[in-house]
């Protein structure tokens, strides 16, 4: 994400969306009642033509008051729905509803009363967007799960299988080579989309064999690879790599790894009935009143649904200089935190 213009006196910040992660971060920043200005496409009918005329979709600059925000990683879009407050009145009736479809490369302006934590979050987002993403390929004989670890969670992009069997060595070797080429092709597609570093993991020696294959056939991919052993394959193997902190060995800062580590500590302390953890609104408020909070964890869902209560908690934590972490519910740890109230 690139911050293009800032006018805090008017509460206006203009941004450019540069990758898929930025779209999710925008969802976590936007709340009901905020205003968003950008280019929307509206169907304009020519009233002088026949009634069957459906009109022409044209680009129109507009400002809407946000009512609903929906992120879709599958179509790489952020849908912002609200009431049109500013636009060309000769084209669009003010007060009507419209959905802005925000995609990578689009520019929008957010108008709101910015909280201190929101501005800090925005700076953090801009910094994180410049870091490379991690691709994890969890490989075992006959199966490979490929995932991208994004700032907001884990995106499982492909599952590649092979029918290779060791009954006939020649056929097995040919099938495995075909299997490896297919994995390399998919990884190559993802490299074209994003700046990546790659972790090859999985049980047994298949990952080492695949790495050797890459060095011989796809050296440009092999240069990006790190190898990690796991006790299991598939999606469980991907989660094992994340929980173990292997990503931190490659990147100085990984948002998903940080959030996962902190949430795991919360549940470890809950399991031990430790006095060094508080969860639930009343218990957290009590801990803050005692000035005894090092990290305040809140989920993105809590931020959007409990606006007043959330702002109160975060502002108290900031006065105490506690570290505030907004945890994404797009990954496993965030779902666990949401399950105990967010």
C-alpha positions in Angstrom: 0.0 0.0 0.0 1.2 3.5 -0.9 0.1 6.5 1.1 -0.3 9.3 -1.6 -1.7 12.2 0.3 -2.5 13.0 4.0 -4.7 15.8 5.3 -5.6 15.0 8.9 -7.2 18.4 9.4 -10.0 17.2 7.0 -9.5 13.6 8.0 -8.6 12.6 4.4 -5.9 10.0 3.4 -5.4 9.0 -0.2 -4.0 5.5 -0.8 -3.0 3.3 -3.7 -3.7 -0.5 -3.4 -0.6 -2.4 -4.5 -1.3 -6.1 -3.6 -3.9 -8.5 -2.3 -2.9 -8.0 1.3 -3.7 -4.3 1.0 -7.3 -5.1 0.2 -7.7 -7.1 3.4 -6.0 -4.4 5.4 -8.4 -1.8 4.0 -11.3 -4.0 5.2 -9.8 -4.0 8.7 -9.5 -0.2 8.7 -12.9 0.7 7.3 -15.9 0.9 9.6 -19.6 1.8 9.2 -20.0 5.5 8.9 -16.6 6.2 7.3 -16.5 7.8 3.9 -14.7 6.5 0.8 -14.1 8.5 -2.4 -13.1 6.8 -5.6 -14.0 5.8 -9.1 -17.1 3.7 -9.5 -18.9 2.4 -12.6 -22.5 3.3 -13.0 -24.9 2.3 -15.7 -26.4 5.5 -17.3 -29.5 5.1 -19.5 -30.4 7.4 -22.3 -34.0 8.3 -21.6 -34.5 9.3 -25.3 -33.8 5.8 -26.5 -36.2 2.9 -26.5 -37.2 1.4 -23.1 -35.2 -1.7 -23.7 -32.0 0.3 -23.6 -29.9 -0.9 -20.6 -27.6 2.0 -20.7 -23.8 2.3 -20.7 -21.5 1.7 -17.8 -19.3 4.7 -17.3 -16.7 5.6 -14.7 -17.9 8.2 -12.2 -16.0 9.8 -9.3 -18.1 9.5 -6.1 -18.0 9.6 -2.4 -20.0 7.1 -0.4 -20.8 6.6 3.3 -19.8 3.1 4.2 -22.4 0.6 5.4 -20.8 -2.7 4.5 -17.3 -4.0 3.5 -16.6 -7.4 2.0 -13.2 -8.8 1.1 -12.9 -11.6 -1.5 -9.5 -13.0 -2.0 -10.8 -15.3 -4.8 -11.6 -12.5 -7.1 -9.0 -10.0 -5.7 -11.6 -7.4 -4.9 -12.8 -5.3 -1.9 -16.5 -4.4 -2.2 -17.4 -1.3 -0.3 -21.2 -0.7 -0.2 -22.8 2.5 1.0 -24.9 5.6 0.3 -23.7 8.1 -2.4 -23.1 11.5 -0.7 -21.1 13.2 -3.5 -21.2 12.7 -7.3 -22.4 14.3 -10.5 -26.1 14.8 -9.7 -26.9 15.0 -13.4 -25.7 11.3 -13.6 -26.4 9.8 -10.2 -29.1 10.6 -7.7 -27.5 11.3 -4.3 -28.8 9.1 -1.5 -28.8 6.0 -3.7 -26.7 2.9 -2.9 -23.6 1.9 -4.8 -20.8 -0.7 -4.4 -17.3 0.4 -5.1 -15.2 -2.6 -6.4 -11.6 -1.9 -5.3 -8.9 -3.8 -7.1 -5.1 -3.9 -7.1 -3.8 -0.6 -8.6 -6.9 1.4 -7.7 -6.6 4.7 -5.7 -9.2 5.7 -3.0 -9.5 8.4 -0.4 -10.7 7.5 3.1 -12.4 10.3 5.1 -12.9 9.7 8.8 -11.9 10.8 12.3 -8.6 8.9 12.5 -7.7 7.3 15.8 -4.1 7.3 16.8 -3.9 3.5 16.6 -5.5 3.5 13.1 -2.8 5.9 11.8 -0.1 3.7 13.4 -1.7 0.6 11.8 -1.7 2.4 8.4 2.1 3.1 8.7 2.6 -0.6 9.6 0.6 -1.7 6.6 2.7 0.4 4.3 5.9 -1.1 5.7 4.6 -4.7 5.6 3.5 -4.3 1.9 7.1 -3.9 0.9 8.2 -7.3 2.5 8.3 -10.4 0.3 5.6 -13.1 0.8 6.4 -16.7 1.9 5.3 -19.6 -0.3 5.2 -22.9 1.5 5.3 -26.1 -0.6 4.6 -29.1 1.7 5.7 -32.1 -0.3 5.4 -35.9 0.2 5.3 -38.7 -2.3 2.3 -38.2 -4.5 1.0 -35.0 -3.0 2.0 -31.3 -2.6 0.1 -28.6 -0.8 1.1 -25.0 -1.9 0.2 -22.0 0.3 1.0 -18.3 0.4 1.5 -16.9 3.8 0.1 -13.4 3.5 -0.1 -10.6 6.1 -3.7 -11.5 6.9 -3.5 -15.3 6.8 -2.7 -18.4 4.8 -4.0 -18.7 1.2 -4.0 -22.3 0.0 -3.4 -21.8 -3.7 -3.0 -25.3 -5.1 -3.0 -29.0 -4.2 -1.0 -31.2 -6.7 -1.2 -35.0 -6.7 0.5 -37.8 -8.5 -0.4 -41.5 -9.1 3.3 -42.6 -8.9 3.8 -46.0 -7.5 7.1 -47.8 -6.7 6.0 -51.1 -8.2 7.8 -50.2 -11.4 10.9 -48.1 -11.0 11.0 -46.7 -14.5 7.3 -45.6 -14.4 7.7 -44.3 -10.9 10.7 -42.1 -11.8 8.8 -40.7 -14.9 5.7 -39.9 -12.9 7.7 -38.2 -10.1 9.5 -36.1 -12.7 6.2 -35.1 -14.1 4.9 -34.4 -10.6 7.9 -32.2 -9.9 7.5 -30.2 -13.1 3.9 -29.5 -12.3 4.9 -28.2 -8.8 7.6 -26.0 -10.3 5.2 -24.6 -12.9 2.7 -23.6 -10.2 5.5 -22.0 -8.1 6.7 -20.2 -11.2 3.2 -18.7 -11.7 3.1 -17.4 -8.2 6.6 -15.9 -8.5 5.4 -13.8 -11.5 2.6 -12.4 -9.3 4.6 -11.5 -6.1 8.0 -11.1 -4.6 8.4 -14.5 -2.9 10.7 -16.6 -0.7 10.0 -20.3 -0.6 9.9 -23.0 2.1 10.0 -26.6 1.0 8.8 -28.9 3.8 7.2 -32.2 4.5 8.0 -35.6 6.0 10.7 -37.9 4.5 13.1 -37.1 1.8 10.8 -36.0 -1.0 11.4 -32.3 -0.3 15.2 -32.8 -0.7 14.7 -34.7 -3.9 12.5 -31.9 -5.2 15.1 -29.3 -4.2 17.8 -31.3 -6.2 15.4 -31.4 -9.2 14.9 -27.6 -8.9 18.6 -26.9 -8.9 19.1 -29.0 -12.0 16.0 -27.8 -13.9 14.8 -24.5 -12.4 17.8 -22.9 -10.7 16.1 -19.5 -10.5 13.4 -21.0 -8.2 16.0 -23.1 -6.2 17.8 -19.9 -5.3 14.7 -18.7 -3.4 14.2 -22.0 -1.4 14.8 -23.0 2.2 14.2 -26.5 3.5 12.3 -27.4 6.7 11.4 -30.9 8.0 7.8 -31.5 9.3 6.2 -34.5 10.9 3.2 -34.5 8.6 2.2 -33.4 5.1 -0.7 -31.4 3.6 -2.2 -28.4 5.3 -1.2 -29.7 8.7 2.4 -29.5 7.6 2.0 -25.9 6.5 0.5 -25.0 9.9 3.4 -26.8 11.6 5.9 -24.7 9.8 4.1 -21.5 10.8 3.7 -22.4 14.4 7.3 -23.5 14.7 8.4 -20.0 13.7 10.4 -21.1 10.6 9.2 -18.0 8.7 10.9 -15.8 11.2 14.2 -17.3 10.2 13.7 -16.0 6.7 11.9 -12.7 7.3 12.7 -10.3 10.1 9.0 -9.7 10.6 6.1 -12.0 9.7 2.7 -10.8 10.7 1.0 -14.2 10.7 3.8 -15.8 12.7 3.7 -12.9 15.3 -0.1 -13.2 15.7 0.1 -17.0 15.9 2.8 -16.9 18.6 0.9 -14.4 20.8 -2.4 -16.3 20.5 -0.7 -19.6 21.3 0.8 -18.0 24.5 -2.7 -16.8 25.5 -4.1 -20.4 25.2 -1.1 -21.9 27.0 -1.7 -19.6 29.9 -5.4 -20.2 30.0 -4.7 -24.0 30.1 -2.4 -23.5 33.1 -4.9 -21.1 34.8 -2.1 -18.6 34.8 -2.9 -15.2 36.4 -0.8 -13.6 33.6 -3.7 -13.7 31.1 -7.1 -12.0 30.9 -9.8 -12.6 28.3 -13.3 -11.5 27.9 -14.4 -7.8 28.0 -14.7 -7.4 31.8 -11.5 -9.2 32.6 -9.5 -7.2 30.0 -11.0 -3.9 31.3 -10.0 -4.9 34.8 -6.4 -5.7 33.7 -6.2 -2.4 31.9 -7.4 -0.5 35.1 -4.6 -2.1 37.0 -2.1 -1.1 34.3 -1.1 -4.7 33.9 -1.3 -5.3 30.1 1.8 -5.9 28.0 -0.1 -7.0 24.8 -3.7 -6.3 24.0 -5.0 -8.7 21.3 -8.2 -8.0 19.5 -9.6 -9.6 16.4 -10.5 -7.8 13.2 -14.1 -8.9 13.7 -14.2 -7.3 17.2 -12.7 -4.1 15.7 -15.5 -3.8 13.1 -18.5 -5.0 15.2 -17.7 -3.4 18.6 -16.5 0.0 17.5 -17.1 2.0 20.7 -15.9 -0.7 23.1 -12.9 -1.5 20.9 -11.8 2.2 20.7 -12.1 2.5 24.5 -9.9 -0.5 25.1 -7.3 0.4 22.5 -7.1 4.0 23.8 -6.6 2.8 27.4 -3.9 0.4 26.2 -2.1 3.2 24.3 -2.1 5.4 27.4 -0.4 2.6 29.2 2.0 2.1 26.3 0.8 -1.5 25.9 1.3 -3.1 22.4 -1.9 -3.4 20.5 -2.2 -6.2 18.0 -5.1 -6.5 15.6 -5.3 -10.3 14.9 -6.7 -11.5 11.5 -9.4 -14.1 11.7 -8.4 -15.3 8.2 -5.9 -17.8 9.8 -6.2 -20.5 12.5 -4.9 -18.5 15.4 -7.3 -15.6 14.8 -10.2 -18.0 14.6 -9.2 -19.4 18.0 -9.0 -16.0 19.6 -12.4 -15.1 18.1 -13.9 -18.2 19.7 -13.3 -16.8 23.2 -14.8 -13.4 22.4 -12.3 -11.7 20.1 
